[in-house]
């Protein structure tokens, strides 16, 4: 699945790989599958200079107790330590958050690492949203995970983060292209297919896309991006589907999932894989979804 190449290709600034929705766990040969994916990336003749972890690195800390959560992140550290020699930047996914589903996790919410803190510490992050520069591009990493006091998850930015984003984009040089990384897609056509059954999103007789599947503040974000024409590309995961949507000068890409259908094979029409992107100095890019060929474990 390749995007169109410009007729006269400008100078390449950076090659990156976007690995999202890994859902690492001791079960279903997931550690073996992640290792195989990393080996696939590292074996490329023209391998990327940077990896982006798009969130949901582990499976399912949000509903796990502390012991299980520690086991998941210890497994993450081991596989990444043994199989990854490339620099990696991280984005938080909803499954990375410890204990927010209190009924299943048994957490009270008063634990020192509850919620996002534990994942931030294990990933070595000082903040849940931030920006950094590579290859003449500005990378803006967002936290899609708005969790209320009851533990309910909605895909949107809180007010503090939205104000920070406005200021960050305003402070970015107008000639510096911007890539936005979020776990949940800001805009995605295939969000209507992110479901366990074909009838789930049309049971009312109309398309239904819950606010957990696509940013509910997409209109506000789109309007903000329209003010900053150097915002060129938004990368996400979450849906496990490979999807491209171009709207108002911005390209929104969902990069499938390393785990496919949560380590059970293809998810609808998208096989397990990752995205490979070339970023160019003029703000254009080339994108390819790379299936890893990983086969599901037998039940």
HELIX and SHEET records of a PDB file:
HELIX    1   1 UNK A   30  UNK A   42  1                                  13    
HELIX    2   2 UNK A   61  UNK A   63  5                                   3    
HELIX    3   3 UNK A   66  UNK A   83  1                                  18    
HELIX    4   4 UNK A   94  UNK A   96  5                                   3    
HELIX    5   5 UNK A  102  UNK A  105  1                                   4    
HELIX    6   6 UNK A  116  UNK A  123  1                                   8    
HELIX    7   7 UNK A  159  UNK A  171  1                                  13    
HELIX    8   8 UNK A  189  UNK A  193  5                                   5    
HELIX    9   9 UNK A  200  UNK A  202  5                                   3    
HELIX   10  10 UNK A  218  UNK A  227  1                                  10    
SHEET    1   A 5 UNK A  88  UNK A  90  0                                        
SHEET    2   A 5 UNK A  50  UNK A  53  1                                        
SHEET    3   A 5 UNK A  12  UNK A  19  1                                        
SHEET    4   A 5 UNK A 273  UNK A 280 -1                                        
SHEET    5   A 5 UNK A 285  UNK A 291 -1                                        
SHEET    1   B 6 UNK A 130  UNK A 134  0                                        
SHEET    2   B 6 UNK A 137  UNK A 141 -1                                        
SHEET    3   B 6 UNK A 178  UNK A 181  1                                        
SHEET    4   B 6 UNK A 231  UNK A 236  1                                        
SHEET    5   B 6 UNK A 250  UNK A 255  1                                        
SHEET    6   B 6 UNK A 242  UNK A 247 -1                                        
SHEET    1   C 2 UNK A 145  UNK A 147  0                                        
SHEET    2   C 2 UNK A 153  UNK A 155 -1                                        
END                                                                             
